[in-house]
Amino acid sequence: MSDYLVKATAFDGKVRAYSLVATDMVNEAVTRQGTWPTASAALGRAMMASTMMATMLKGDSKLTVKVEGNGPIGAIIVDANTKGETRGYVSNPQVHFDLNEHGKLDVARAVGTSGYLSVVKDLGMKEHFTGSVPIVSGELGEDFTYYFASSEQTPSSVGVGVLVNPDNSILAAGGFIIQLMPGADDVIIEEIERRLSTIPPVSKLVEAGMPPEEMLQALLGDDNVKFLDSMPVVFECRCSKERIENAIISLGETEIRDMIDEDHGAETKCHFCNEVYTFSEEDLVQLLEQTK
């Protein structure tokens, strides 16, 4: 199944819903990062939640999500935009634990149960919107749910799940966000809660081949959902040699001269995709000329 996301409303517009299958997107990220299974699950969950959040924005807006818990994987950083393009990394990718008491990857232990989840939205205006909330569980689905309720005052349910193969590749990854709009009454809330309590974990639904549309129908009821849009989702890193060159130029003449005289070149690696960019002395001399 190709990775894609769907947007929908339900219960006559009183509920807004998003769902995605992102197995290939997450697999690309964890392959590039070399993450171990528990770190892979944490990174995948954060990437999928961020992807759905970004598609709620308008135009060419984008956002950056940072999860900074007190667990051993360190920070999780995710960039996502309205086009379904997402990239992410964890500070310490080689983290793995035995399964937790529920038989699942112990993401909370890897992330940590205290710290902060912050979201910076670039809406194309002079000032960026920034929201930050404490980590409440470290499982990430609950943490994004708390973010929506606390920072955006939108009652939501966020479900994200990742299954990892024995060879560390991704078997299944998917998720959903369900949000209550003004006018959603107790009957609607109780129906959604009932369905959420009985549905299998989202990663199991993806493993069974359930597409995003059927996921939302299972969560909200076949007759209640109205689909609005669908779009592909991909791992996409926007780094390039040109961007790195511009970054080196911005360091200024003194810094570049030091690279030439002391290091006889420069090498840098992108945090997100692990692409390595190498600059010879001759390359740096040319960049030095552009600082004048």
matplotlib code that plots the C-alpha trace (Angstrom):
import matplotlib.pyplot as plt

x = [0.0, 1.4, 1.7, -1.1, -3.2, -6.9, -8.9, -12.5, -15.4, -17.9, -21.2, -22.3, -19.1, -19.0, -15.9, -12.7, -10.6, -7.2, -5.7, -2.6, -0.6, 3.1, 5.1, 7.4, 7.9, 8.9, 11.0, 13.0, 13.7, 14.8, 16.9, 18.8, 19.0, 20.1, 17.6, 17.0, 13.4, 12.3, 13.8, 12.3, 8.8, 9.3, 10.6, 7.8, 5.1, 6.4, 6.7, 3.2, 1.6, 3.6, 2.6, -1.1, -0.7, 1.1, -1.7, -4.1, -2.2, -2.8, -0.7, 3.0, 3.1, 5.3, 6.0, 8.8, 8.0, 10.5, 10.0, 12.6, 12.1, 14.4, 14.8, 17.9, 16.9, 17.3, 15.4, 13.2, 13.0, 10.5, 9.9, 6.7, 4.8, 1.4, 2.5, 2.9, 6.7, 8.3, 11.7, 12.8, 15.6, 16.4, 19.5, 20.5, 19.1, 20.6, 18.2, 16.1, 14.5, 12.5, 8.7, 6.7, 4.0, 1.5, 3.8, 4.6, 7.8, 8.6, 8.5, 7.8, 11.0, 13.0, 11.4, 11.1, 8.0, 9.0, 10.1, 8.4, 6.7, 6.9, 5.5, 6.7, 4.5, 5.8, 2.7, 4.6, 4.2, 6.9, 6.3, 6.1, 3.4, 5.0, 3.2, 4.8, 3.3, 4.8, 5.2, 2.4, 3.2, 6.1, 4.0, 3.6, 0.0, -1.2, 1.3, 0.1, -3.5, -2.6, -0.9, -4.1, -6.3, -3.9, -2.2, -4.8, -8.0, -9.2, -10.3, -8.6, -7.7, -4.3, -3.4, -0.1, 1.5, 4.6, 5.5, 9.1, 10.4, 13.1, 15.6, 14.7, 12.8, 9.2, 6.4, 3.5, 3.1, -0.1, -2.2, -5.2, -6.3, -9.9, -10.9, -14.2, -15.6, -18.0, -21.4, -20.2, -22.5, -22.3, -23.9, -21.2, -18.4, -19.7, -20.0, -16.4, -15.1, -17.0, -15.4, -11.9, -12.1, -12.9, -10.7, -7.4, -4.1, -3.7, -0.4, -2.3, -5.0, -2.2, -0.5, -3.9, -4.0, -6.6, -6.3, -6.8, -10.4, -11.5, -9.6, -11.7, -14.9, -14.0, -13.4, -16.4, -18.9, -19.3, -22.3, -20.9, -17.7, -17.4, -14.0, -12.7, -9.2, -6.3, -2.6, 0.7, 3.0, 6.8, 10.1, 11.6, 14.8, 15.3, 19.1, 21.4, 25.0, 23.8, 22.2, 25.3, 27.4, 25.2, 25.5, 29.3, 29.3, 27.2, 29.9, 32.1, 35.6, 37.5, 35.7, 36.2, 39.9, 40.3, 38.7, 41.2, 44.3, 43.7, 41.4, 42.3, 38.6, 35.3, 32.8, 29.2, 26.4, 22.7, 21.0, 17.8, 19.0, 22.7, 23.8, 27.5, 28.7, 32.5, 34.3, 37.9, 40.3, 39.5, 35.8, 36.3, 38.4, 35.6, 33.1, 35.5, 35.4, 31.6, 32.0, 33.7]
y = [0.0, 3.4, 5.9, 8.5, 10.7, 11.4, 14.4, 14.0, 15.4, 13.4, 13.8, 16.7, 18.6, 18.4, 16.2, 16.7, 13.7, 12.7, 9.3, 8.1, 5.0, 5.9, 2.7, 3.7, 7.2, 6.0, 3.2, 5.7, 7.8, 4.9, 3.4, 6.7, 7.2, 3.6, 3.6, 0.5, -0.7, 1.3, 4.5, 3.7, 3.5, 6.8, 8.6, 7.1, 8.1, 11.7, 12.0, 10.8, 13.0, 16.0, 15.1, 15.2, 18.4, 20.1, 19.2, 21.2, 24.4, 26.5, 27.4, 26.8, 26.8, 24.3, 23.3, 21.9, 19.6, 19.0, 16.3, 16.8, 14.1, 12.8, 9.4, 8.0, 8.8, 12.5, 15.0, 14.1, 16.7, 16.7, 19.1, 18.8, 20.9, 21.1, 19.0, 15.8, 16.1, 15.2, 14.6, 13.7, 12.4, 11.4, 12.5, 9.0, 6.5, 3.3, 2.8, -0.4, -2.1, -5.2, -5.0, -3.3, -5.0, -4.6, -6.4, -3.3, -1.4, 0.7, 4.1, 5.9, 4.5, 5.7, 9.2, 9.7, 10.7, 14.3, 17.1, 19.1, 18.8, 22.0, 23.0, 26.0, 26.9, 29.0, 30.4, 32.8, 35.7, 37.7, 36.0, 32.2, 30.6, 28.5, 26.2, 24.1, 21.6, 19.1, 15.5, 13.6, 10.0, 9.7, 7.4, 10.4, 9.7, 10.9, 13.8, 15.1, 14.7, 16.8, 19.4, 19.9, 20.2, 22.5, 24.6, 24.8, 24.2, 21.5, 18.3, 15.6, 11.9, 11.1, 7.5, 6.6, 3.2, 1.5, -2.2, -3.1, -6.2, -8.4, -6.9, -3.4, -2.3, -1.1, -3.6, -1.1, 2.5, 4.5, 6.9, 9.1, 12.4, 13.0, 16.4, 17.7, 20.9, 23.3, 21.6, 18.1, 16.9, 14.1, 11.6, 12.0, 12.0, 8.8, 7.1, 8.0, 6.9, 3.6, 2.9, 4.0, 1.6, -1.4, -0.9, -2.8, -0.8, 1.4, -0.4, -3.7, -2.2, -1.1, -4.5, -6.0, -3.8, -1.3, 1.9, 5.3, 5.6, 2.3, 3.3, 6.4, 4.5, 2.0, 4.9, 7.0, 4.8, 4.1, 6.4, 9.3, 10.1, 12.5, 12.4, 15.7, 15.1, 12.7, 13.2, 11.3, 11.5, 11.0, 11.4, 14.4, 16.2, 19.6, 19.7, 20.4, 21.3, 24.8, 25.3, 24.1, 26.5, 29.4, 28.3, 28.3, 31.7, 33.1, 32.1, 34.9, 35.4, 34.6, 31.2, 30.1, 31.0, 28.9, 25.9, 26.4, 26.9, 24.5, 21.8, 22.1, 21.5, 20.9, 18.1, 18.2, 15.7, 16.4, 15.4, 14.3, 12.3, 11.6, 12.9, 13.9, 17.1, 17.5, 20.7, 20.8, 23.7, 24.9, 24.8, 26.9, 29.4, 30.0, 30.4, 32.8, 35.0, 35.3, 36.8, 39.9]
z = [0.0, -1.0, 1.8, 1.8, 4.1, 4.0, 5.5, 6.4, 8.5, 10.4, 12.2, 9.9, 10.3, 14.1, 13.9, 11.9, 11.1, 9.6, 8.9, 7.2, 6.3, 6.4, 6.4, 3.6, 4.9, 8.4, 6.9, 4.9, 8.0, 10.2, 7.5, 7.0, 10.8, 11.5, 14.5, 16.7, 17.1, 20.1, 18.8, 15.4, 17.0, 18.7, 15.6, 13.5, 15.9, 16.1, 12.3, 11.6, 14.2, 12.8, 9.2, 10.1, 12.0, 9.1, 6.7, 8.9, 7.9, 4.8, 1.8, 2.0, 5.8, 7.7, 11.3, 13.4, 16.3, 19.1, 21.7, 24.5, 27.1, 29.8, 28.2, 26.5, 22.9, 23.6, 21.4, 18.5, 15.8, 13.0, 10.1, 8.1, 5.6, 4.0, 1.0, 3.1, 3.0, 6.4, 7.8, 11.3, 13.5, 17.1, 18.9, 20.0, 17.4, 18.9, 21.7, 22.3, 25.3, 25.9, 25.3, 28.0, 30.1, 27.3, 24.8, 22.9, 22.2, 25.3, 23.6, 26.9, 28.4, 25.4, 25.2, 29.0, 31.0, 31.7, 29.5, 26.8, 23.4, 21.5, 18.1, 16.0, 13.1, 10.2, 8.6, 6.3, 8.6, 10.5, 13.8, 14.2, 16.4, 19.2, 21.6, 24.3, 26.7, 29.3, 28.3, 30.0, 29.1, 26.7, 24.5, 22.1, 21.0, 24.4, 24.4, 21.1, 22.4, 25.4, 23.1, 21.1, 24.2, 26.1, 23.5, 20.8, 22.9, 20.5, 22.1, 20.1, 20.1, 18.5, 17.7, 16.1, 15.9, 14.4, 14.0, 13.5, 11.6, 13.1, 10.6, 12.0, 8.9, 9.4, 9.0, 9.4, 10.4, 10.5, 12.6, 13.0, 14.6, 15.5, 16.7, 18.1, 16.6, 18.2, 18.4, 19.1, 21.8, 24.4, 22.1, 19.5, 22.1, 23.7, 20.3, 19.4, 22.8, 22.5, 19.1, 20.3, 23.2, 21.0, 17.9, 17.7, 17.8, 14.7, 13.7, 13.7, 11.4, 8.9, 9.2, 8.2, 5.1, 6.2, 4.2, 5.9, 4.7, 6.3, 9.5, 9.9, 9.1, 11.8, 14.2, 13.3, 11.6, 7.9, 7.4, 9.5, 7.5, 4.6, 2.9, 1.7, 0.3, 0.0, -0.6, -0.7, 2.3, 1.9, 3.7, 2.0, 3.1, 1.8, 2.3, -0.7, -1.4, -2.3, 1.1, 2.9, 0.7, 1.7, 5.4, 5.1, 3.4, 6.2, 8.7, 7.4, 6.1, 9.3, 9.9, 6.3, 6.4, 9.5, 7.7, 4.8, 6.9, 9.8, 8.3, 4.6, 3.8, 5.4, 5.8, 7.2, 7.6, 7.5, 10.8, 9.0, 6.0, 6.9, 3.5, 3.7, 2.0, 1.4, 0.5, -0.7, 0.0, -3.6, -2.9, 0.3, -1.5, -4.0, -1.1, 0.6, -2.5, -2.1, 1.3, -0.1]

ax = plt.figure().add_subplot(projection="3d")
ax.plot(x, y, z, "-o")
ax.set_aspect("equal")
plt.show()
